[in-house]
Amino acid sequence: MNERPEHDEEITARLMRLAGPRAEIPADVESRVYERVFAEWTGASENLIESRVYESVQRSWKSSIDRARFFRWAAPIAVAASVFVMAIYVAGPAPVPAATIGKVARIVGAEDRGDSLQVGDDVIVGAVLTTGDGDGLSLLLTQNESLRIGENSRLQVDSRNHFTLLEGRLYADTGQFAYRNKSLQIDAGFATVRDIGTQFAVTFDGTAVDVAVREGRVDVQRADEQLVAVAGERMIIGERGGAVTQEIAPTATYWSWATGLAPKFEIENKSVMEFLNWAARESGMELVFEDDELRMAAMRTDLHGSIASFTPLEAIASVLATTSFRHRIESGRIYIER
């Protein structure tokens, strides 16, 4: 007599042991699984299990083996399949990490209160960055681009190049490359500000948008009105339209709060030229060398140490005192001399 029935029972028992203990399967789920397995196998339309198991069942069917044997095969596999389906349903897709747009470069005030945000932390899309009295925060978007958030401000991160100033003031330095492929967009209440390679500040108090341009140019959109502000201009835009423009020097005390939040410049192994370019840009001044030979010498001379506790102008005096370079500041210019 053929011993296959016992062999079948042994395989069934082994499959059940492999499945292990499981939670109760809802009756409607179990019924649908049985019906699907039966329909697919009898139609031979899909290979739902390993070929050896399918071929064995197909041979059993063609040999007129009764349906009971079929279900001895199908039952444990159907149960295992239902458990697998339910496991996928419960687990769901893995969460997608939030996009990172930059890092925290500097914190003033809030760090002393032990707030959770720390220098070096990633800044992600969807975050709302908040500062209080006397606080300040600066972000590095790339090596050459930074955002600085003044006190009592809230800034929403919409994307890598898009931010919403909910209240307070913001300073942006997008580097020295004008007409980039992707401009920075700042939404502030009823106005949208876009840079054209520049340094600029935006202040929003709920009733007016104040845009000041230190370098370059910004385009401002208010409803159907298109406005332009260039270096040396400060534009105050009312909610009901119109704008008042006044002059503002790149060295004006207006910019002091932003300079105080500048990301720290590491001078270690940087050239004198790199350091002076940074200091001049942060102070809003023009850098002038006595001659080209002195300029080349500045490019070849490397620095060591730290200027973490100095303002840009204080750093110039401190750093150049250790070199053969001399300097003087006059009429918004930094002159480098022998």
C-alpha positions as CSV (number, residue, x, y, z in Angstrom):
1,M,0.0,0.0,0.0
2,N,1.2,3.5,-0.9
3,E,2.7,5.3,2.2
4,R,2.2,8.8,0.8
5,P,-0.8,9.7,3.0
6,E,1.5,9.3,6.1
7,H,4.1,11.3,4.3
8,D,1.6,14.0,3.6
9,E,0.6,14.1,7.2
10,E,4.2,14.4,8.3
11,I,4.8,17.3,5.9
12,T,1.6,19.0,7.2
13,A,2.7,18.6,10.8
14,R,6.1,20.0,9.9
15,L,4.6,23.1,8.2
16,M,2.4,23.7,11.2
17,R,5.4,23.5,13.6
18,L,7.3,26.0,11.4
19,A,4.3,28.4,11.5
20,G,4.5,28.4,15.3
21,P,1.9,30.0,17.6
22,R,-0.2,32.7,16.0
23,A,-3.0,35.1,16.7
24,E,-6.5,34.2,15.8
25,I,-7.4,35.0,12.2
26,P,-10.7,36.8,11.6
27,A,-13.2,34.5,9.9
28,D,-13.7,36.7,6.9
29,V,-10.0,36.9,6.2
30,E,-9.6,33.2,6.6
31,S,-12.5,32.5,4.2
32,R,-11.1,34.9,1.6
33,V,-7.7,33.2,1.7
34,Y,-9.1,29.7,1.3
35,E,-11.3,30.8,-1.6
36,R,-8.4,32.6,-3.4
37,V,-6.0,29.6,-2.9
38,F,-8.6,27.2,-4.2
39,A,-9.5,29.3,-7.2
40,E,-5.8,30.0,-8.2
41,W,-4.7,26.4,-7.8
42,T,-7.6,24.8,-9.7
43,G,-7.1,27.3,-12.6
44,A,-3.3,26.8,-12.6
45,S,-3.0,30.5,-13.4
46,E,-0.3,31.6,-11.0
47,N,2.6,30.0,-9.2
48,L,1.8,31.1,-5.6
49,I,4.0,28.6,-3.9
50,E,7.2,26.8,-4.6
51,S,7.1,24.8,-7.8
52,R,7.6,21.4,-6.0
53,V,4.6,21.9,-3.8
54,Y,2.4,23.1,-6.7
55,E,3.4,20.2,-8.9
56,S,2.7,17.7,-6.1
57,V,-0.8,19.1,-5.6
58,Q,-1.4,19.2,-9.4
59,R,-0.5,15.5,-9.7
60,S,-2.7,14.7,-6.7
61,W,-5.6,16.5,-8.4
62,K,-5.2,14.8,-11.7
63,S,-5.1,11.4,-10.0
64,S,-8.6,12.1,-8.6
65,I,-7.4,12.3,-5.0
66,D,-10.2,13.6,-2.9
67,R,-10.6,17.3,-1.9
68,A,-9.7,16.4,1.7
69,R,-6.1,15.7,0.7
70,F,-6.0,19.0,-1.2
71,F,-7.0,20.9,1.9
72,R,-4.5,19.0,4.0
73,W,-1.9,20.7,1.7
74,A,-3.6,24.0,1.3
75,A,-4.7,24.7,4.9
76,P,-1.3,25.2,6.6
77,I,0.0,27.2,3.6
78,A,-3.2,29.4,3.5
79,V,-2.9,30.0,7.3
80,A,0.8,30.9,6.9
81,A,-0.1,33.2,4.0
82,S,-2.8,35.0,6.0
83,V,-0.4,35.5,8.9
84,F,2.1,37.0,6.4
85,V,-0.5,39.3,4.9
86,M,-1.6,40.5,8.3
87,A,2.0,41.1,9.4
88,I,2.6,43.3,6.4
89,Y,-0.7,45.2,7.1
90,V,0.3,45.8,10.8
91,A,3.9,46.8,10.1
92,G,3.1,49.1,7.2
93,P,5.7,50.9,5.0
94,A,8.9,52.2,6.7
95,P,8.7,55.9,7.5
96,V,10.6,58.2,5.1
97,P,13.2,60.3,6.9
98,A,12.5,64.1,6.8
99,A,14.7,66.0,4.4
100,T,17.6,67.9,5.9
101,I,18.3,71.5,4.7
102,G,21.3,72.4,6.8
103,K,22.8,72.5,10.3
104,V,22.7,74.7,13.3
105,A,25.9,76.8,13.1
106,R,25.5,79.1,16.1
107,I,23.2,79.7,19.1
108,V,23.1,82.8,21.2
109,G,21.1,83.0,24.5
110,A,19.0,79.8,24.2
111,E,22.0,77.6,24.6
112,D,22.5,79.1,28.1
113,R,19.0,78.0,29.1
114,G,19.6,74.4,28.1
115,D,17.2,74.3,25.2
116,S,17.3,71.0,23.2
117,L,18.6,72.5,20.0
118,Q,22.4,72.3,19.8
119,V,25.1,73.5,17.5
120,G,25.7,70.9,14.8
121,D,22.1,69.6,14.8
122,D,20.4,68.9,11.5
123,V,17.5,71.2,10.5
124,I,14.7,69.4,8.8
125,V,11.8,70.4,6.5
126,G,8.7,71.2,8.5
127,A,10.6,72.5,11.5
128,V,9.6,75.9,13.1
129,L,12.6,77.6,14.7
130,T,11.8,79.9,17.5
131,T,13.8,82.5,19.5
132,G,13.0,84.6,22.6
133,D,14.3,87.8,24.2
134,G,18.0,88.2,23.6
135,D,18.2,84.9,21.6
136,G,19.6,84.3,18.2
137,L,20.2,81.4,15.9
138,S,22.2,80.9,12.7
139,L,22.0,78.0,10.2
140,L,24.4,76.9,7.5
141,L,22.6,75.8,4.4
142,T,25.8,75.2,2.5
143,Q,29.4,76.1,3.1
144,N,28.8,79.6,1.8
145,E,25.1,80.2,2.5
146,S,23.7,81.1,5.9
147,L,20.4,82.2,7.6
148,R,20.3,84.1,10.9
149,I,17.3,84.4,13.0
150,G,17.0,87.4,15.4
151,E,15.3,87.5,18.8
152,N,11.6,87.0,19.2
153,S,11.2,85.3,15.8
154,R,9.6,82.3,14.3
155,L,10.8,80.8,11.0
156,Q,9.2,77.8,9.3
157,V,11.3,75.6,7.1
158,D,9.3,74.7,3.9
159,S,12.1,73.3,1.8
160,R,15.8,73.8,1.1
161,N,15.2,77.1,-0.7
162,H,11.9,78.2,0.8
163,F,11.1,79.6,4.2
164,T,8.2,81.4,5.9
165,L,9.0,84.1,8.4
166,L,6.0,83.9,10.7
167,E,7.2,86.8,12.8
168,G,10.5,88.6,13.8
169,R,13.5,89.1,11.6
170,L,15.8,87.1,9.4
171,Y,19.1,87.8,7.7
172,A,20.3,85.8,4.6
173,D,23.7,85.5,3.1
174,T,23.5,83.5,-0.1
175,G,27.1,83.8,-1.0
176,Q,28.9,85.9,-3.6
177,F,27.5,84.1,-6.7
178,A,24.8,86.2,-8.3
179,Y,22.0,84.8,-10.5
180,R,22.1,81.3,-9.1
181,N,19.9,78.6,-10.5
182,K,17.7,78.4,-7.4
183,S,17.0,81.6,-5.6
184,L,16.1,81.8,-1.9
185,Q,12.4,82.5,-1.2
186,I,11.2,84.1,2.0
187,D,7.4,84.4,2.5
188,A,6.6,87.1,5.1
189,G,2.9,87.7,5.6
190,F,1.6,89.3,2.4
191,A,4.9,89.6,0.6
192,T,7.4,87.2,-1.0
193,V,11.1,88.0,-1.1
194,R,13.5,86.3,-3.6
195,D,17.2,87.0,-3.7
196,I,19.5,87.5,-6.7
197,G,22.8,86.6,-5.1
198,T,22.9,88.8,-2.0
199,Q,23.0,89.7,1.7
200,F,19.6,91.0,2.9
201,A,17.3,91.2,5.9
202,V,13.6,90.7,6.3
203,T,11.5,91.8,9.2
204,F,7.8,91.1,9.7
205,D,5.7,92.4,12.5
206,G,2.2,91.4,11.2
207,T,1.5,94.8,9.7
208,A,4.5,95.6,7.6
209,V,7.4,93.9,5.8
210,D,10.8,95.6,6.1
211,V,13.4,94.5,3.5
212,A,17.0,95.8,3.7
213,V,19.6,94.9,1.1
214,R,23.3,94.9,2.1
215,E,24.7,93.5,-1.1
216,G,23.1,92.4,-4.5
217,R,19.4,92.7,-5.1
218,V,16.1,91.2,-4.1
219,D,12.7,91.0,-5.8
220,V,9.6,91.5,-3.7
221,Q,6.2,90.3,-4.8
222,R,3.1,91.7,-3.0
223,A,-0.2,90.6,-4.6
224,D,0.1,91.9,-8.2
225,E,2.8,94.4,-7.3
226,Q,6.4,93.7,-8.2
227,L,9.1,95.6,-6.3
228,V,12.9,95.6,-6.5
229,A,15.4,96.6,-3.8
230,V,19.1,96.9,-4.5
231,A,22.2,97.2,-2.3
232,G,22.0,100.2,0.0
233,E,18.2,100.3,0.0
234,R,15.7,99.6,2.8
235,M,12.1,99.1,1.7
236,I,9.1,99.1,4.1
237,I,6.0,97.6,2.5
238,G,2.5,98.1,3.9
239,E,-0.2,95.5,3.9
240,R,-2.4,97.8,1.8
241,G,0.2,98.4,-0.9
242,G,2.9,100.9,-1.6
243,A,6.4,101.0,-0.3
244,V,8.7,103.6,1.4
245,T,12.4,103.3,0.4
246,Q,15.3,104.8,2.3
247,E,19.1,104.5,2.1
248,I,21.1,102.2,4.3
249,A,24.9,101.7,4.3
250,P,26.4,98.2,4.4
251,T,28.3,99.3,7.5
252,A,25.3,100.7,9.3
253,T,24.7,99.6,12.9
254,Y,21.4,98.2,11.6
255,W,23.4,95.1,10.6
256,S,25.1,94.5,13.9
257,W,22.6,91.9,15.2
258,A,23.3,89.8,12.0
259,T,27.0,90.1,12.3
260,G,26.8,88.9,15.9
261,L,25.1,85.7,14.7
262,A,27.6,85.0,11.9
263,P,28.6,81.3,11.8
264,K,32.1,80.9,13.4
265,F,35.0,81.1,11.0
266,E,37.7,78.5,11.6
267,I,41.0,80.0,10.7
268,E,43.1,76.9,11.2
269,N,45.1,76.2,8.0
270,K,43.1,79.0,6.2
271,S,45.0,81.6,4.3
272,V,45.1,85.3,5.3
273,M,43.2,86.0,2.1
274,E,40.3,83.7,3.0
275,F,40.1,85.2,6.5
276,L,40.2,88.8,5.3
277,N,37.5,88.1,2.7
278,W,35.2,86.6,5.4
279,A,35.9,89.5,7.8
280,A,35.2,92.2,5.1
281,R,32.0,90.5,4.0
282,E,30.7,90.1,7.5
283,S,31.5,93.8,8.4
284,G,30.0,95.1,5.1
285,M,33.4,96.6,4.1
286,E,35.5,96.6,0.9
287,L,38.9,94.9,1.1
288,V,41.7,96.8,-0.6
289,F,45.4,95.7,-0.9
290,E,48.3,98.1,-1.3
291,D,49.5,96.1,-4.4
292,D,49.1,92.8,-6.1
293,E,52.3,91.4,-4.5
294,L,50.8,91.9,-1.1
295,R,47.6,90.2,-2.3
296,M,49.5,87.2,-3.5
297,A,51.4,87.0,-0.1
298,A,48.0,87.0,1.7
299,M,47.0,84.0,-0.5
300,R,50.2,82.1,0.4
301,T,50.2,82.7,4.1
302,D,48.3,80.2,6.3
303,L,46.9,80.9,9.8
304,H,46.5,78.9,13.0
305,G,44.5,79.3,16.1
306,S,40.9,80.5,16.8
307,I,38.9,83.7,16.6
308,A,35.7,82.2,18.1
309,S,35.3,85.0,20.7
310,F,36.0,88.0,18.4
311,T,33.8,90.1,16.1
312,P,35.0,90.3,12.5
313,L,36.8,93.7,13.0
314,E,38.3,92.5,16.4
315,A,39.5,89.4,14.6
316,I,41.3,91.4,11.9
317,A,43.3,93.3,14.5
318,S,44.1,90.1,16.5
319,V,45.1,87.9,13.6
320,L,47.1,90.5,11.6
321,A,49.1,91.3,14.7
322,T,50.7,87.9,14.4
323,T,51.8,88.5,10.8
324,S,53.8,90.9,8.7
325,F,50.6,92.5,7.4
326,R,49.2,95.8,8.6
327,H,45.8,97.3,8.2
328,R,43.7,100.4,8.6
329,I,40.0,101.0,8.4
330,E,38.7,104.1,6.6
331,S,35.5,105.1,4.9
332,G,34.0,101.6,4.8
333,R,37.2,100.0,3.5
334,I,39.8,97.7,5.0
335,Y,43.2,98.7,3.7
336,I,45.9,96.0,3.9
337,E,49.5,97.4,3.9
338,R,53.1,96.4,4.7
